[in-house]
Every structure is written in structure tokens, then in C-alpha cells.
Amino acid sequence: MTLVAESDSREDVGSLAPDTESPRVLLCGWYRGPKLGVGIYLEQLLTALGNAPETAQWTLITNTNTLSQTSFSNWRGEIVTPAWLDKDFARSLSFSIFSLPRWAEKKGYSAIVMLTNPVCLFSPIPVISVIHDLNEFATSQKYGFWRTLYRKRLMLPSAIHNSRRLIAVSETTARQIRAVFGEATATRTAVIHNGVANVPVVESEIAATLRETNLSRDNYYLIPGRIDPRGKNLYKALELFDALRAHHPESHLVLIGGVDSFARSEAESFLNDIAGNPRWKGRVFYAGFVDEKTKACLYAGAKAVLFLSRHEGFGLPIVEAFSHGCPVIYNKDCGASCEIAGSAGIPVDDAMPMTEAASTVMSALSHASLAVLRPKMAEVAAQYSWSKAARVYIDQIMATARRRG
């Protein structure tokens, strides 16, 4: 890994290696705030790309926030951190839209790949944009008013219309692209599913984690991911937990994950509701952001994951949970959850009375039902691999880079 010095210049973001015969590809991926789903995606995909045989001269453009929270230890390309990406949102967006494509052409790149922030206009070289979801078109103000407006009116339309190639992380996302932007996008869209991180844990590690959190195996339900009450349907998950406690009074509910800036006020209100409600005292608690090893141990020890989002792009927690043999209770109205979990998960209708949903869940969590579900979970988890995803990314990127012009 080569880390190129930062620069405040919009044009000069580092002196890069000389050209060779292999294409030069610019990967663009950054995020603000805590490392959430997009951070896991970025870290795991780049790790897999770093492990793949060298096929191109890779350069990653990112910001220092991403660099500080992401492991790039095996990355064989260069990493550039333009100072503009660490400034306020407007200036970093201006850099991405206007300066980045001109700089990439000047440096001789054959393709630009927008991994996490697909805004790159007027590019003289081919752009590939990864589309994780279009859920703001399906739910009101999913990301708060201003961020939703930005994504719906600028980011997503510009990515769709200005990219030579689109990568959707699921068939569900590909369908969303066609539904919103027209069937003509289908010829430019490739579906490349996300993978699952391999985080092996042993029994002693699981036991130690449960002791530290005052939990016992199969005696708690887990909600992983961003604390976003509306986007993740968390109040409905609390209703389901209350109904499940009628069958299992001693059970607990544990929430893990970070809080993003756009949902901070709602997240804080939600967490205050939990802390202030006597029926949840000692039964529901927020464990905050946890590392990957701790998360894996919590998956391995949980009775089930509650994942009731109505809208997802892929649903990383589903395959993460399945990889540790943890059942997932998901929303039957979520297209991505149905696509990824399918018959290996436990679907519920969040429009039905939660007492009925809880009865369905408890039946699915019986020993006999779990004996049927566990091999299905393992089969699903085995389908999703970051190394497999990286190989398909490379195929798409190299084909685009070689067809430049």
C-alpha cells in the first residue's frame, strides 16, 4: 500500500506511479461519520480486490475519516486522500463532481469507479457507479429531508444517467433502477451481490463476550445495524419483542450499531424511549458500536436476529447472521430480505397483530424447525463471498476500461 500525501489543490492530489500496459483504474470510496454498512462493504470489497491477482494499476481515493476506521493492510494499490474530501459537504461534493474527472483524465486513468458516493459529472473517461439502493423513492424522507432531496434529485439521477456501467448489489436494487429510471438502464446494469465477512469465533470467545454483556446463549434477540428507527423499522421490532416475551419472559433484546448524523435526533429519541420505559428496563439495551469479533460472537449466541426493515439494498446482517448459524426474522415486504434470506429465514408480516407474528416465530424457532433451517442458512451464507464479488467487479471494470472511447 502506498499512501500519497494529501493536497489542498483540486488538481494536484498526488504524484502517482508511471504508466504501464495495464489499465489505470481510479476507485472512489469514502464516508462520513461512523463505520456502518457502507464502511463494511468498502473494507471487505477492497480487501478482496487486494487479494486478487493484479489486473490493473489501482488507486483508491478516500478521506481520512474512512482511512482511520478501515483496514487497508493488504491493499496493493495507492491511496490518495485529497484534503477537499475532509472539508464540508459542499466542497467535497464540488471536488467529486467537477475536479475529480478532470484530474483522472490528466493522470491517464482508463475508468473511474464510484463505490460509495456515485456523483461524478461531465467525465471524459468511463464511469462505473455502484448503486446500493433507491429506497428513498419507496419511503418518505428515509435519510432526512435534505439528504433525501440530494440523493433523489442529484446523486442517483446523475449516477444513473452519466455512468457507462451500473453495478447493483442485488436483483432488488436492479429492479428499483429499472422502475425509477426506465427499462433502458437494464443493458447497463450488472448485479453483483455483496459477500459475507469470514469472522470465525470459538466457543470460549462467545462465552467471554456473553459474560461481559451479562447475556446467556439463546436467551436474547439481536438487532444489528444503524440505529435508524424509521429506516430500520425499530419500533415495530420492539413490538415483536414484547410479543415474543409472552412466550419467553426471561429473554432480552440487544441493539448494536452506530448512529449516523442524518438520523441522530430520531435515534436519540428512540434510545431515550427504551431507557425510560419501565417494561423494557433490564430487558432491552443498546450496546453501542461493537467490533467485528464481538458482533460475530453476539450473532453466534443469539436466539435470533430481528431484521424488520421494509426497504434494504442487500441486507448484510442476514448473511452475517446465517454465517454464524443465527436465525433471522425478516419483513416479508422487504424485497432484498426475501431475495437474500428466502426460505432460510423466518418471514413475518408486520401489518398483522404482533401476537400472531410471535406465534409464527416461536414455531419456526422450535428444535424441529431449526433442524430444517440450519442447513439452509449455511447454504445461503456459502453463496455470498467477497472474493467471488471481487472477481466479478474486476471483470466489469476491466471490460469498461478496455472499451474506453
Secondary structure, DSSP 8 states (H G I E B T S, - for coil): -EEE---S-SS---------SS-EEEEE----SS--HHHHHHHHHHHHHHHS---SEEEEE--HHHHHHS--TT--SEEE--GGGGS-HHHHHHIIIIIHHHHHHHTT-SEEEESS-----S-SS-EEEEE---GGGTSTTTT-HHHHHHIIIIIHHHHHHH-SEEEESSHHHHHHHHHHH-GGGGGGEEE-----------HHHHHHHHHHTT--TTSEEEEES---TTTTTHHHHHHHHHHHHTT-TT-EEEEE----GGGHHHHHHHHHHHHH-GGGTTTEEE--S--HHHHHHHHHH-SEEEE--S--SS-HHHHHHHHTT--EEEETT-HHHHHHHGGGSEEE-TTS-HHHHHHHHHHHTSHHHHHHHHHHHHHHHHH--HHHHHHHHHHHHHHHHHT--
